[in-house]
Amino acid sequence: MTYAHTWPGWVAAAFLWFLAFEFLMGAITKFWPGPTFFGPAYSVRFPEWGWPAWFRFVVGGLEGGCAVLLALPYREARFLGAVVLILVLTGAVVTHIINHHGRKESFAAPLHLVIMAIVALATWPPEWMDIVRVKQWS
């Protein structure tokens, strides 16, 4: 989706770029071998949460790919990225609820889940086949 050269369009684009940056940083920290600025290494945290240690690479790969999709100037790409992130964030929310985490973890994942739902609704394609036809992206 190409935004008009108006301030609401620029604000929306900047917000999507900020979200893309956040998820890209999250993806990088999933691949990081040691402690991160978010706390202990994800290779330690994932098994503590009940997931296999290698699953952090799957989650990190999905987050990184979706960050790229959010940064692309196409409505369909942003929709696809938001929908996949909704699935990832739903897993994160459930994981944090089951493991009784603190306010930081229990607040960030649901907040981003709501934001991604809003992005998905705002970029909903008129026809679902538009997502698969890449050459048709607007």
N, C-alpha and C positions, 0 to 999 in steps of 0.2 A: 504494500500500500504506500503510495507516494503521498506525503503530507503536503498540504498547501504551505506556502511561505507565510504562515500566520503564527502568532505566539502559541496558540493551543497545540498546533501541529508540532512545533519545536519542543514544547514541554512534553508531549506524549512520546516523541522520539527519544528525547533525553532520558525520560523515565525508563523506557524499554532498554536503552543502552546501559543504564545503571543496573537494572535487573540482570541483564546479560553479564555484566562485570561481576556482580555478586555470585551468580551461579558458576561462572568460570573460576572464580577464586575457590568456591566450594569444591569444584571438580579437581583443581590442582591440589588442594589439601587432601583429597581422598587418595591421590597417588603419592603423596609425600611420605617417605619412609619413617620419619621420626615425628616428634611432637610438633604441633602446629600452633599458630597464635590463637586457635580456638580451644586448645587444651592438649590432652594426650594424643598420641598417634591413632589414626583411624584403624590401623591394623590391630590395635588393642581394644578400641571402643566397639567395633563391630561384633567381635565374639562376646564381649560383655553384654551386648544388647540381644544376643541370641542368634546372630547372623554369622555365616562363615566369613573368615577374614578376607577371602578373595572377592566377596560380594561388594566390597568397597570400590573395586575397579569397575564393576558393572554400574553402580550408582554414579561414580565419578564420570564414566564415559557418557552416560545418559545426560548428566548435568552439563557436561562440556558441549555435547552435541546440541542440546537444547539452547544453551547460551548463544551459540553461533546462529541458530535459527531465529532467536529473539532479536538478534542484531541485524538480520537481513531486512531490507526494505520491502518485503513482500508480505501481504496480509496472510496468505496461506501458510507461509513458512512460520510466521509468528504464531498462528493458530496451532500448527502442528507442535511447535516447541512448547507452547503453553499446555496443551493436552497431555503430552508426555510428562511434563513437570508436575501436572496435577496427580498423575499416577505415582510418581516418585515421592511427592510430598505427602500423599495420603499414607504411603508406607512409613514415612518419617513421623507423621503425627501419631499413627498407631503405635509405632515403636516407642516413642517418647511417653505415650499414655501408659503402655504396659510396663515400662521400666521406671515409672514414677520419677521423672527427671525434674530438675529445678525450673524456675521461672524462665530463664533465658532460653533453654531448649524448648520448653513447653509453650513459649510465646512466638518464637521465630518461625517454626514450621507451620503452625496454623495461619499465621499472618501471611506468609508467602503462598500458602494454599489458596487463601481468599483472593489475593492479588492475581494469581495465575488464573483463577476462575473468571475474574473480571476481564483479564486480557483475552482469554479464550472467547468469552461472550462478545467482546468488542471487535474481535477479528474473525468472527464466525463467517465462513465462506457461504455465498449464496447457494452453492451446489456442492455436495461432498466430493464429486468427481474432480472439482477444481484443485483439490489437494494433490491428487495423483498426476495430473497433467502439469508438469513443472513449466512447460513452455507457455502455459496459460496464466501463470502467476501475474497478478497486477501489481 
